[in-house]
Amino acid sequence: QVQLVESGGGLVQPGGSLRLSCAASRNIFSFRAMGWYRQAPGKQRELVATITTSGTTGYVDSVKGRFTISRDIVKNTVYLQMNSLKPEDTAVYFCNAGTLSGDNYWGQGTQVTVSS
């Protein structure tokens, strides 16, 4: 069973920064891709950023230029650096890992609140 453990959420003022971490219980190269999703109250979960095995990254338009997804292969950890945070970024952020066989794994989520 794969475990994904997120950390790094919290309360930050508008314009501030946070870095989320997602530690996987196995080699992250065993996944086709990993990503970050978020879900705000009353809204559907949305894909925020992805990184593939080859290192290709992708972002939803609303975070381009502000968020950066990266990984540490030695630590089996994926990060989401979030800069210039806005109140509309407030959500629970979830780490996701997908395999070539179609399995999907989720972390427990970490709350990010952007408020003055």
Buried (B, 14 or more C-beta within 10 A) or exposed (E): EBEBBBBBBEEBEEEBEBBBBBBBEEEBEEBBBBBBBBBBEEEEBEEBBBBBBEEEBBBBEEBEEBBBBBBEEEEBBBBBBBBEBEEEBBBBBBBBBBEEEEEEBBBEBBEBBBEE
